[in-house]
């Protein structure tokens, strides 16, 4: 529960965070991982044209999610005590640049490069979000959620990369 003190000098917010992952974060954490897993399976099972359509949609989904997660990092930094930290800004920028770079690479016909950038970005989240949670730079439950959630994206992207490299 947040306690807010608001006066003419500014606002002080005190928040009590649970360690447990909120149910909405389970739904909106794991739900967006399903297209990674489904796409990875379907590209290997469907005929060529359909597999390529699924490949494209899954890769674009991955770009969208990585760009979204860069925004999540920036949004969390707005509520960091004392203001955004260098680590928060650097992480947000690197996630954004990796996501945007993947979009550009894909648009230029470099899907393997795009997948490599996405794998780096999602791996970065898997490693850095638990650290940020322990430092108070991200919600505390990220320490438990991210190491279980984000590897689903990384495995799906690795399967797409393997598919692309076999063609």
Secondary structure, DSSP 8 states (H G I E B T S, - for coil): -EEEEEETTEEEEEE---SS--HHHHHHHHGGGHHHHHHHHHHHHS-HHHHHHHHHHHHHHHHHHHHHHHHHHHHHHTTSTTS--HHHHHHHHHHHHHHHHHHHHHHTT-HHHHHHHHHHHHHHHHHHHHHHHHTTSS-TTHHHHHHHHHHHHHHHHHHHHHHHHH-
